[in-house]
Amino acid sequence: MADADALSEPIETERLRRFFAQNVRSLPTTLYPALAIWLFFWWVTRSPGCFAWAALIHGWQALRIHAGTRPEYQQAALADLQAAERRAVGHVVTFALLWGLAPWMLMPEQDHAQLSVMLLMLVGVMAGSANGLAFSLRAGLSFQATLGGLLMAWLLWQRTLTDTVLAVSTAVFTGTLMLMFRNQQRHLVQLIRARLEQAAQARTLAEQKAELERLHQERSRLFATASHDLRQPVQALNLQAQTLAQALDGQPQAAAARRIGDVTQSLSQTLDAILDLHQLDHVPAPAPGDRVDAEALLFEAAQLWRDIAERRGLSLRFHSLPGALHAPRITVQRMLYNLIDNALKYTRHGGVLVAVRQRQRACGPVLRLEVWDTGPGIAAEHQPQVFQAFFRAPAPAGQPPAPGLGLGLSAVQRVCRQLGWPLGFCSRPGRGSVFWLEVPAAQPPDGA
């Protein structure tokens, strides 16, 4: 109800604006039926009353057209639409009176053929008024009632049974037309309301969008600042912890130093995952010249992850075929590292195999990056949740939960969705899991 009340004034203003504009535009079209009717009756009757009625109707039309097209008149009407509607209703009633004088002045003698033409013309004028007066119920009903009443009065004045029946028919027609006019005006008001509601919703959505863009920019600035101001201290702390562990090697404090190193490394990885997560909203698409050598990618991964695997008592093997991936280096590197990190976290015994295999798909050749592990596997009831953010598979009985926040696989899935790369996994509880993603193969360089 509050929204309806709030829209009442704008609806009324829009209705009056449309009525005024439509009324002004329809003024020239009223010339043609008036010209046709008096010329016809002059040709048939040669009555001087035809010229008198023509002078009245055309003089009034010329006056209204001249006044309605003047800029000062339009400005005054827009300044006070309510007063403009009241004046327009008066003009409409005067116009209806002039049309109602047509049978009195154009038909000096009763003739059934002329009567049929007269009724046809006046009924057409009454029906045609719905266009110019559609947005004003007062003006439309006033025009119908005035013209219909004068036409009925003229028919009753003839005092014949036929004319009386025609007068009753005219009354029924006028009432029906007024009812239809009322329903049409109600429908038009509903259309105006719907349009204004849509405009209000569009403004609200635009404001919300602008607010979201502002918040997104603030978030980006915050993460950019945090990326610089937090990563450096945490990386320095991690480096100091590793130095301390090496310095205390062989001493009783070495175990505590290693635990500090593990905690700081976990903190560094968690911070990197959180700070990198916000960058996934706008992953750059591969450029035409992007080429990542598969063997070089796995070699870099081995340099980074092999020592970490050995410290955990795990083997880490790599197997690659010659080839290149069509992908941004940083993007595919982060995704592969996330899969390797996830495999090492959940594997307690055995090891991890990272492989690159060639496959042929309908879209062309692809390179399939696979990360195999000998971990506990993922139970069937947990597999639908694997790629959900912050999900971590429950640890086997008697083992501590895997470290981390559960963001790595979710980040990989988001990137694959944006780039259109297939991603999947297969897992057997008690045997291990394999995660894979397929990246388009790069075309051989020119001249190769």
C-alpha positions in Angstrom: 0.0 0.0 0.0 2.9 2.4 0.8 4.4 1.8 -2.6 1.1 2.3 -4.3 0.6 5.6 -2.5 4.1 6.7 -3.3 3.4 6.1 -7.0 0.0 7.9 -7.1 1.4 11.3 -7.7 3.9 10.2 -10.4 1.2 8.2 -12.1 -1.2 11.1 -12.2 1.6 13.4 -13.5 2.5 11.0 -16.2 -1.1 10.4 -17.2 -1.7 14.2 -17.6 1.4 14.6 -19.6 0.4 11.9 -22.0 -3.1 13.3 -22.2 -1.9 16.8 -23.0 0.6 15.5 -25.6 -1.9 13.1 -27.3 -4.6 15.8 -27.3 -2.3 18.3 -29.0 -1.2 15.7 -31.6 -4.7 14.6 -32.4 -6.1 18.1 -33.1 -5.1 18.2 -36.8 -6.8 14.9 -37.5 -10.2 16.3 -36.4 -10.3 18.4 -39.5 -10.9 15.6 -42.0 -14.2 14.1 -40.7 -15.7 17.6 -40.2 -14.6 18.6 -43.8 -16.1 15.4 -45.2 -19.5 15.6 -43.5 -20.3 19.2 -44.4 -19.1 18.9 -48.0 -21.2 15.7 -48.4 -24.4 17.4 -47.1 -23.7 20.6 -49.1 -23.5 18.4 -52.2 -26.7 16.7 -51.3 -28.8 19.5 -49.8 -27.3 22.8 -50.9 -28.3 24.1 -47.5 -26.7 27.4 -46.3 -26.5 25.8 -42.8 -23.6 23.7 -44.1 -21.4 26.8 -44.4 -22.5 28.1 -41.1 -21.7 24.8 -39.4 -18.4 24.6 -41.3 -17.4 28.1 -40.1 -18.2 27.2 -36.5 -16.4 23.8 -36.4 -13.4 24.8 -38.5 -13.0 28.2 -36.7 -12.9 26.4 -33.4 -10.5 23.8 -34.7 -8.2 26.5 -36.1 -8.3 28.3 -32.8 -7.5 25.2 -30.8 -4.6 24.1 -33.2 -3.1 27.6 -33.0 -3.3 27.7 -29.2 -2.2 24.2 -28.7 1.0 24.5 -30.8 2.2 27.7 -29.2 5.2 27.2 -26.9 3.9 29.4 -24.2 0.6 27.5 -24.1 2.5 24.2 -23.8 4.8 25.6 -21.1 1.8 26.8 -19.1 0.1 23.5 -19.4 3.1 21.6 -18.2 3.5 23.9 -15.3 0.0 23.2 -14.0 -1.3 19.9 -15.5 -4.4 19.8 -13.3 -5.5 23.2 -14.5 -4.6 22.2 -18.1 -6.9 19.2 -17.8 -9.8 21.3 -16.6 -9.4 23.7 -19.5 -9.1 20.8 -21.9 -12.4 19.3 -20.6 -14.1 22.6 -21.3 -12.7 22.6 -24.8 -13.8 19.0 -25.4 -17.3 19.8 -24.3 -17.4 22.8 -26.6 -16.2 20.6 -29.5 -18.8 18.0 -28.7 -21.5 20.7 -28.7 -20.4 21.8 -32.2 -20.5 18.2 -33.5 -23.9 17.8 -31.8 -25.3 20.8 -33.9 -24.4 18.9 -37.1 -27.8 17.2 -37.6 -29.7 20.4 -36.7 -27.8 22.6 -39.2 -26.9 20.1 -42.0 -30.2 18.3 -42.5 -33.0 20.8 -43.1 -35.3 18.0 -44.2 -35.7 14.4 -42.9 -34.3 11.8 -45.3 -33.5 8.2 -44.3 -30.4 8.0 -46.5 -29.0 11.3 -45.1 -29.9 10.2 -41.6 -27.9 7.0 -42.1 -24.8 8.9 -43.2 -25.2 11.4 -40.4 -25.5 8.6 -37.8 -22.5 6.8 -39.3 -20.3 9.9 -39.2 -21.3 10.9 -35.6 -20.9 7.4 -34.3 -17.5 7.2 -36.0 -16.5 10.5 -34.3 -17.6 9.2 -30.9 -15.6 6.0 -31.3 -12.6 7.8 -32.8 -12.3 10.2 -29.8 -10.9 7.3 -27.7 -7.5 7.9 -29.2 -7.1 11.6 -28.4 -8.9 11.4 -25.0 -7.7 8.0 -23.8 -5.7 9.4 -20.9 -8.4 11.6 -19.4 -11.5 9.9 -18.1 -13.2 13.2 -17.5 -12.6 14.5 -21.0 -13.6 11.3 -22.6 -16.8 10.8 -20.7 -17.8 14.5 -21.2 -17.3 14.2 -24.9 -19.3 11.0 -25.2 -22.1 12.2 -23.0 -22.4 15.6 -24.7 -22.4 14.4 -28.3 -24.5 11.3 -27.5 -27.1 13.5 -25.6 -27.4 16.0 -28.5 -27.8 13.2 -31.0 -30.5 11.6 -29.0 -32.3 14.9 -28.5 -32.3 15.5 -32.2 -33.7 12.0 -32.9 -36.4 12.4 -30.3 -37.3 15.8 -31.7 -38.3 14.1 -35.0 -41.1 12.4 -33.2 -41.3 9.3 -35.3 -41.1 5.7 -34.2 -38.0 5.0 -36.2 -36.2 8.0 -34.8 -37.2 7.0 -31.2 -35.8 3.5 -31.7 -32.6 5.1 -33.1 -32.5 7.4 -30.1 -32.7 4.4 -27.7 -30.0 2.6 -29.7 -27.8 5.7 -29.5 -28.3 5.8 -25.8 -27.2 2.1 -25.5 -24.3 2.7 -27.8 -23.2 5.8 -25.8 -23.4 3.9 -22.5 -21.4 1.0 -23.9 -18.8 3.3 -25.3 -18.5 5.1 -22.0 -18.0 1.8 -20.2 -15.4 0.7 -22.6 -13.7 4.1 -22.3 -13.6 3.7 -18.6 -12.0 0.2 -18.8 -9.5 1.5 -21.4 -8.4 4.3 -19.1 -8.0 2.0 -16.2 -5.9 -0.3 -18.3 -3.7 2.6 -19.5 -3.2 3.7 -15.8 -2.1 0.2 -15.0 0.4 0.3 -17.9 1.8 3.6 -16.6 2.1 2.1 -13.1 4.0 -0.9 -14.5 6.3 1.4 -16.5 7.1 3.6 -13.4 7.6 0.5 -11.2 10.1 -0.9 -13.8 11.9 2.4 -13.9 12.1 2.5 -10.1 13.4 -1.0 -10.1 16.0 -0.2 -12.8 17.2 2.8 -10.7 17.4 0.6 -7.6 19.4 -2.0 -9.5 21.7 0.7 -10.9 22.3 2.0 -7.4 23.0 -1.4 -6.1 25.3 -2.2 -9.0 27.2 1.0 -8.3 27.5 0.2 -4.6 28.7 -3.3 -5.4 31.3 -1.9 -7.8 32.5 0.5 -5.1 32.7 -2.3 -2.6 34.6 -4.5 -5.1 37.1 -1.7 -5.7 37.6 -1.2 -2.0 38.0 -5.0 -1.5 40.6 -5.0 -4.3 42.5 -2.2 -2.7 42.4 -3.9 0.6 43.7 -7.2 -0.7 46.4 -5.4 -2.8 47.5 -3.7 0.4 47.3 -6.9 2.4 49.2 -8.8 -0.3 52.1 -6.5 0.1 52.1 -5.7 3.8 51.3 -9.2 5.1 53.1 -11.5 2.7 56.5 -10.1 3.2 56.5 -10.4 7.0 55.1 -13.9 6.9 57.7 -15.0 4.3 60.4 -13.5 6.4 59.2 -15.3 9.4 59.1 -18.6 7.4 62.6 -18.0 6.2 63.8 -17.3 9.8 62.2 -20.4 11.1 63.9 -22.5 8.4 67.3 -20.9 9.3 66.7 -21.5 13.0 65.8 -25.2 12.3 69.1 -25.6 10.4 71.1 -23.9 13.1 69.7 -26.1 15.8 70.1 -29.3 13.8 71.2 -32.1 16.2 70.3 -30.2 19.3 67.3 -30.8 21.7 65.6 -27.7 20.4 65.6 -28.8 16.8 62.2 -30.6 17.0 60.6 -27.4 18.3 62.3 -25.3 15.6 60.9 -27.7 12.9 57.4 -27.5 14.3 57.7 -23.7 14.2 58.8 -24.0 10.6 55.9 -26.2 9.8 53.4 -23.8 11.4 54.9 -20.7 9.7 54.9 -22.6 6.3 51.2 -23.5 6.9 50.4 -19.9 7.8 52.2 -18.7 4.6 50.3 -21.1 2.4 46.9 -20.2 4.1 47.6 -16.5 3.6 48.6 -17.1 0.0 45.3 -19.0 -0.6 43.2 -16.3 0.9 44.9 -13.4 -0.9 44.9 -15.3 -4.2 41.3 -16.2 -4.0 40.0 -12.7 -4.8 42.0 -12.7 -8.0 40.0 -15.5 -9.5 37.1 -13.3 -10.4 39.0 -12.0 -13.5 41.3 -14.8 -14.7 43.0 -13.6 -18.0 42.1 -15.7 -21.0 45.0 -17.3 -22.9 46.7 -14.9 -25.3 47.5 -16.2 -28.8 51.2 -16.4 -28.0 50.9 -18.1 -24.6 53.0 -21.3 -24.5 54.0 -23.2 -21.4 56.4 -26.1 -22.0 55.1 -29.1 -20.2 58.5 -30.5 -19.3 59.7 -27.1 -18.0 56.5 -26.8 -16.0 57.1 -30.1 -14.3 60.8 -29.4 -13.7 59.9 -26.2 -11.9 57.3 -28.1 -9.8 59.9 -30.7 -8.9 62.4 -28.1 -7.8 59.8 -26.6 -5.4 57.9 -29.6 -4.1 60.4 -32.5 -4.0 62.1 -31.3 -0.7 58.7 -30.8 0.9 57.7 -34.3 0.0 60.9 -35.8 1.3 60.5 -34.0 4.6 57.2 -35.7 4.9 58.6 -39.1 4.0 56.9 -39.3 0.6 58.1 -39.9 -2.9 57.3 -37.4 -5.6 57.7 -38.4 -9.2 57.1 -36.6 -12.5 56.4 -37.9 -15.9 55.9 -35.7 -19.0 55.7 -35.9 -22.7 57.1 -33.3 -25.1 54.5 -30.6 -25.8 53.3 -27.1 -24.8 50.1 -25.8 -23.1 48.1 -22.9 -24.5 47.6 -21.1 -21.2 48.9 -18.2 -19.1 52.0 -19.6 -17.2 51.0 -18.2 -13.8 47.5 -19.6 -14.1 48.4 -23.1 -15.0 51.3 -23.1 -12.6 49.0 -22.2 -9.7 46.4 -24.8 -10.6 49.0 -27.5 -10.8 50.6 -26.5 -7.5 47.2 -26.5 -5.8 46.6 -30.1 -7.0 50.1 -31.2 -5.8 49.7 -29.4 -2.5 46.3 -31.1 -2.0 47.8 -34.5 -2.8 50.7 -34.1 -0.4 48.5 -32.9 2.5 46.3 -36.0 2.4 48.9 -38.6 1.7 50.6 -40.2 4.7 52.4 -43.1 3.1 53.6 -43.9 -0.4 53.9 -40.9 -2.8 52.5 -38.7 -5.5 52.9 -38.9 -9.2 52.5 -35.9 -11.5 52.0 -36.7 -15.2 51.2 -35.0 -18.4 49.5 -37.0 -21.1 48.2 -36.2 -24.6 44.6 -36.6 -25.5 42.6 -35.9 -28.6 39.2 -34.2 -28.1 36.5 -32.9 -30.5 37.8 -29.3 -29.9 41.4 -30.4 -30.8 44.5 -31.8 -29.0 44.8 -31.2 -25.2 47.3 -31.9 -22.6 46.0 -33.7 -19.5 47.6 -32.8 -16.2 47.2 -35.6 -13.7 48.1 -35.8 -10.0 48.0 -39.3 -8.5 48.3 -40.0 -4.8 48.3 -43.0 -2.5 46.2 -41.3 0.2 43.1 -42.6 2.0 40.8 -41.8 -0.9 37.5 -40.0 -0.7 34.3 -41.7 0.4 31.4 -41.8 -2.0 29.2 -39.6 0.2 31.9 -36.9 0.3 32.8 -36.8 -3.4 30.0 -34.3 -4.4 31.6 -31.8 -1.9 35.2 -32.1 -3.0 35.3 -28.8 -5.0 33.3 -26.8 -2.4 35.1 -24.0 -0.7 36.3 -24.8 2.8 35.5 -28.5 2.5 38.1 -30.9 3.8 37.6 -34.6 3.7 37.5 -36.3 7.1 40.8 -37.9 8.2 41.0 -41.6 8.8 40.5 -42.8 12.3 43.6 -42.1 14.5 45.1 -39.5 12.1 45.1 -35.7 12.5 43.1 -33.7 9.9 45.0 -32.4 6.9 46.2 -28.8 7.3 44.8 -25.9 5.3 41.4 -24.2 4.7 40.1 -26.3 1.9 40.4 -23.6 -0.7 42.8 -25.1 -3.2 40.4 -27.4 -5.2 37.7 -24.7 -5.1 40.1 -22.2 -6.7 41.1 -24.7 -9.4 37.4 -25.3 -10.2 36.6 -21.6 -10.5 39.5 -21.0 -12.9 38.5 -24.1 -15.0 34.9 -22.9 -15.2 36.0 -19.4 -16.4 38.4 -20.8 -19.0 36.2 -23.7 -20.1 38.8 -26.4 -19.2 37.5 -29.8 -18.2 38.3 -30.8 -14.6 37.6 -34.0 -12.7 38.8 -36.7 -10.3 38.5 -40.4 -9.5 38.9 -41.8 -6.1 38.9 -45.2 -4.4 38.7 -45.3 -0.6 41.8 -46.9 0.8 43.7 -46.8 -2.5 44.1 -43.1 -3.4 42.8 -40.5 -5.8 43.7 -38.8 -9.1 42.8 -35.3 -10.0 43.1 -34.1 -13.6 42.4 -31.1 -15.8 42.7 -30.7 -19.5 44.4 -27.7 -21.1 44.4 -26.9 -24.8 47.7 -27.8 -26.5 49.6 -25.0 -28.0 50.2 -24.9 -31.7 53.8 -25.6 -32.8 55.8 -22.3 -33.3 56.2 -21.0 -36.8 59.0 -22.8 -38.6 59.0 -25.8 -36.3 
